[in-house]
Amino acid sequence: MVGMIFAAGLGTRLKPLTDTMPKALVPLAGKPLLQWQVEKLRDAGITDIIVNVHHFPDMIIDAIRANEGWGCHITVSDERNLLLDTGGGLKKAITNNQLPITNEPILACNVDILSNMDLRALVRAYEQTGISQLVVSERPTQRYLCFDEQDRLCGWTNIATGELKGQDGRHLAFSGCQILSPEVLSLLSQMPDGKFSLIDFYLHVMKDVPLTAYVPSDYRMMDVGKIDQIEEAERFAQSL
């Protein structure tokens, strides 16, 4: 299995820190956000990792080299010319001629989301079924993925506006983490080049391929997205 860390974002909500560094290198409890994610993947047995870069890309590349990938083999997917969002970024990574990995599943996660999730349990859930796993929870939010009685993705909704794409169902909040099967990755590789989100891609292919809900037990997570949350995020990281 291969890991993918989405680290190309501009980190605008973390200004002024991100005026001089990429979001991926914002320090938290003594370690940059990127290191937290790499070590979590490594501890789950995933040591082949892709990291996409856009904002201050050379700083991320230098950090990876200086730390010898924190014990992992890290391949950089360079998006410095165009920020591609999660779907476009993953599509570029898997269709890169130097990285033909669509025959393997990928565990993809956001660099700025910390959690207590046991990634080994997530990997086992995928290995037992061979079905793509979308990590979700019952936390309150405005935008939800919708799942049918078989826990298969069937739609998306914004409860604040009433917008619904696909069919309604059990409302679960997406966590920014997923394992995607080779079948799903093959469909992703056929998408047009350019910027698009994984959520839009999932809604596009959900009738053709199963995408299942994975709800971790005793799940705690934090999106390290705002500058005024850094102190809280420090405490959260230290509790993991």
HELIX and SHEET records of a PDB file:
HELIX    1   1 THR A   12  LEU A   14  5                                   3    
HELIX    2   2 LEU A   17  ASP A   19  5                                   3    
HELIX    3   3 LYS A   23  LEU A   25  5                                   3    
HELIX    4   4 LEU A   33  ASP A   43  1                                  11    
HELIX    5   5 PRO A   57  ALA A   66  1                                  10    
HELIX    6   6 GLU A   68  GLY A   71  5                                   4    
HELIX    7   7 ASP A   85  THR A   95  1                                  11    
HELIX    8   8 LEU A  119  THR A  129  1                                  11    
HELIX    9   9 PRO A  182  SER A  189  1                                   8    
HELIX   10  10 LEU A  198  VAL A  205  1                                   8    
HELIX   11  11 ILE A  227  GLN A  229  5                                   3    
HELIX   12  12 ILE A  230  SER A  239  1                                  10    
SHEET    1   A 7 HIS A  73  ASP A  78  0                                        
SHEET    2   A 7 ASP A  48  VAL A  53  1                                        
SHEET    3   A 7 VAL A   2  PHE A   6  1                                        
SHEET    4   A 7 ILE A 106  ASN A 110  1                                        
SHEET    5   A 7 ARG A 170  LEU A 180 -1                                        
SHEET    6   A 7 SER A 132  SER A 137 -1                                        
SHEET    7   A 7 LEU A 211  TYR A 214  1                                        
SHEET    1   B 8 HIS A  73  ASP A  78  0                                        
SHEET    2   B 8 ASP A  48  VAL A  53  1                                        
SHEET    3   B 8 VAL A   2  PHE A   6  1                                        
SHEET    4   B 8 ILE A 106  ASN A 110  1                                        
SHEET    5   B 8 ARG A 170  LEU A 180 -1                                        
SHEET    6   B 8 ARG A 143  PHE A 147 -1                                        
SHEET    7   B 8 LEU A 153  ASN A 158 -1                                        
SHEET    8   B 8 GLU A 163  GLY A 166 -1                                        
SHEET    1   C 2 PRO A  27  LEU A  28  0                                        
SHEET    2   C 2 LYS A  31  PRO A  32 -1                                        
SHEET    1   D 2 ILE A 113  SER A 115  0                                        
SHEET    2   D 2 MET A 221  ASP A 223 -1                                        
END                                                                             
